[in-house]
Amino acid sequence: MRQLRALVFVLFCGLPIGARAAQEDAPAKKADVDTFFSGTVAEFNEKKLVVLRTVLGQPEKHTFLIDETTKMDGKMKLKIRVTVKFEPSDDGDVAKLVKVRPPTTKKK
C-alpha cells in the first residue's frame, strides 16, 4: 500500500514537470486573439489611419497601417466613430477591417 501511494505521488508530481517541458520546447505561437480599437478618426489617407479615444480621462492615439488586405465597411471621413480590427506586425499595426459606426441621433 505504501508503494502504491509513493507511485501515485511520483506520477502526480512528475506530470506537471513533463507538461512544462513540452511547453518550453514548443515554438511560441502567434495569439489567435482578435485585437480591436474603437475611437474617432483624427486623420486618414490611403496608407494610414489615426484613431483617438479617451479611457479613464487619458487620451490614446493609435496609428494603423492600411494595405491591400484592409477592408473598409462604410464611408470614411474625419471625426466619425470607427472600430478597427488589426494585427500587429514588425512595421506597425495593420488594419484588417475598419467598421464605420453610424452617427447617433439625439432626441429633442
Kinemage of the C-alpha trace (Angstrom):
@kinemage 1
@onewidth
@group {chain A} dominant
@subgroup {mainchain}
@vectorlist {calphas} color= white
{ca met a 1} P 0.000 0.000 0.000
{ca arg a 2} L 2.841 2.340 0.840
{ca gln a 3} L 4.470 1.662 -2.529
{ca leu a 4} L 1.191 2.437 -4.307
{ca arg a 5} L 0.971 5.817 -2.554
{ca ala a 6} L 4.567 6.569 -3.467
{ca leu a 7} L 3.889 5.654 -7.097
{ca val a 8} L 0.775 7.845 -7.256
{ca phe a 9} L 2.682 10.720 -5.650
{ca val a 10} L 5.536 10.424 -8.166
{ca leu a 11} L 3.106 10.290 -11.092
{ca phe a 12} L 1.170 13.371 -9.991
{ca cys a 13} L 4.306 15.339 -9.245
{ca gly a 14} L 6.006 14.295 -12.469
{ca leu a 15} L 3.125 15.201 -14.818
{ca pro a 16} L 3.340 18.979 -14.391
{ca ile a 17} L 7.108 18.895 -14.952
{ca gly a 18} L 6.671 16.949 -18.202
{ca ala a 19} L 3.928 19.261 -19.386
{ca arg a 20} L 6.040 22.340 -18.568
{ca ala a 21} L 8.996 20.894 -20.504
{ca ala a 22} L 6.742 20.247 -23.527
{ca gln a 23} L 5.501 23.841 -23.408
{ca glu a 24} L 9.030 25.217 -23.309
{ca asp a 25} L 10.073 23.103 -26.314
{ca ala a 26} L 7.093 24.181 -28.442
{ca pro a 27} L 7.694 27.258 -30.591
{ca ala a 28} L 5.886 30.394 -29.489
{ca lys a 29} L 2.643 30.615 -31.417
{ca lys a 30} L 1.056 33.852 -32.527
{ca ala a 31} L -2.017 34.569 -30.445
{ca asp a 32} L -5.249 33.867 -32.295
{ca val a 33} L -6.991 36.604 -30.357
{ca asp a 34} L -8.667 39.342 -32.378
{ca thr a 35} L -7.446 42.794 -31.475
{ca phe a 36} L -9.812 45.758 -31.719
{ca phe a 37} L -9.548 49.503 -31.171
{ca ser a 38} L -12.520 51.897 -31.212
{ca gly a 39} L -12.472 55.656 -31.338
{ca thr a 40} L -12.807 58.735 -33.535
{ca val a 41} L -10.942 59.227 -36.820
{ca ala a 42} L -8.374 62.031 -36.443
{ca glu a 43} L -6.513 61.521 -39.716
{ca phe a 44} L -6.604 59.141 -42.658
{ca asn a 45} L -5.199 58.623 -46.136
{ca glu a 46} L -4.552 55.621 -48.392
{ca lys a 47} L -1.542 54.480 -46.286
{ca lys a 48} L -2.570 55.069 -42.650
{ca leu a 49} L -5.417 55.713 -40.244
{ca val a 50} L -5.132 57.579 -36.925
{ca val a 51} L -7.821 56.906 -34.296
{ca leu a 52} L -8.249 58.767 -30.993
{ca arg a 53} L -10.103 57.691 -27.861
{ca thr a 54} L -10.245 58.628 -24.188
{ca val a 55} L -10.077 55.957 -21.476
{ca leu a 56} L -10.459 56.990 -17.833
{ca gly a 57} L -9.718 60.594 -18.767
{ca gln a 58} L -6.479 59.692 -20.554
{ca pro a 59} L -6.341 60.299 -24.321
{ca glu a 60} L -4.984 57.491 -26.505
{ca lys a 61} L -3.802 57.813 -30.098
{ca his a 62} L -3.326 54.744 -32.284
{ca thr a 63} L -1.962 54.690 -35.832
{ca phe a 64} L -2.833 51.826 -38.163
{ca leu a 65} L -1.268 50.933 -41.482
{ca ile a 66} L -3.624 50.371 -44.399
{ca asp a 67} L -2.671 47.861 -47.091
{ca glu a 68} L -4.369 45.951 -49.912
{ca thr a 69} L -5.917 43.462 -47.450
{ca thr a 70} L -7.700 46.159 -45.407
{ca lys a 71} L -11.484 46.141 -45.781
{ca met a 72} L -13.475 49.350 -45.226
{ca asp a 73} L -17.064 48.933 -44.055
{ca gly a 74} L -18.675 52.334 -44.587
{ca lys a 75} L -17.655 55.770 -45.841
{ca met a 76} L -14.556 57.137 -44.112
{ca lys a 77} L -14.428 60.771 -43.025
{ca leu a 78} L -12.915 62.830 -40.212
{ca lys a 79} L -14.485 62.830 -36.735
{ca ile a 80} L -16.533 59.682 -37.346
{ca arg a 81} L -16.546 56.753 -34.919
{ca val a 82} L -14.859 53.567 -36.106
{ca thr a 83} L -13.891 50.159 -34.799
{ca val a 84} L -10.654 48.758 -36.185
{ca lys a 85} L -9.737 45.083 -36.178
{ca phe a 86} L -5.966 44.881 -36.533
{ca glu a 87} L -2.972 42.566 -36.456
{ca pro a 88} L 0.408 43.538 -35.044
{ca ser a 89} L 3.373 43.340 -37.411
{ca asp a 90} L 7.022 44.378 -37.421
{ca asp a 91} L 6.216 47.595 -39.310
{ca gly a 92} L 3.271 48.522 -37.080
{ca asp a 93} L -0.337 47.537 -36.528
{ca val a 94} L -2.047 46.657 -39.818
{ca ala a 95} L -5.791 47.348 -40.042
{ca lys a 96} L -7.671 44.313 -41.347
{ca leu a 97} L -11.221 45.685 -41.020
{ca val a 98} L -12.378 49.254 -40.422
{ca lys a 99} L -16.064 49.455 -39.486
{ca val a 100} L -17.589 52.924 -39.613
{ca arg a 101} L -20.196 53.483 -36.906
{ca pro a 102} L -23.307 55.432 -37.895
{ca pro a 103} L -23.693 58.790 -36.162
{ca thr a 104} L -26.073 58.773 -33.218
{ca thr a 105} L -29.162 60.916 -33.460
{ca lys a 106} L -30.135 62.979 -30.458
{ca lys a 107} L -33.771 63.110 -29.370
{ca lys a 108} L -35.242 66.510 -28.595
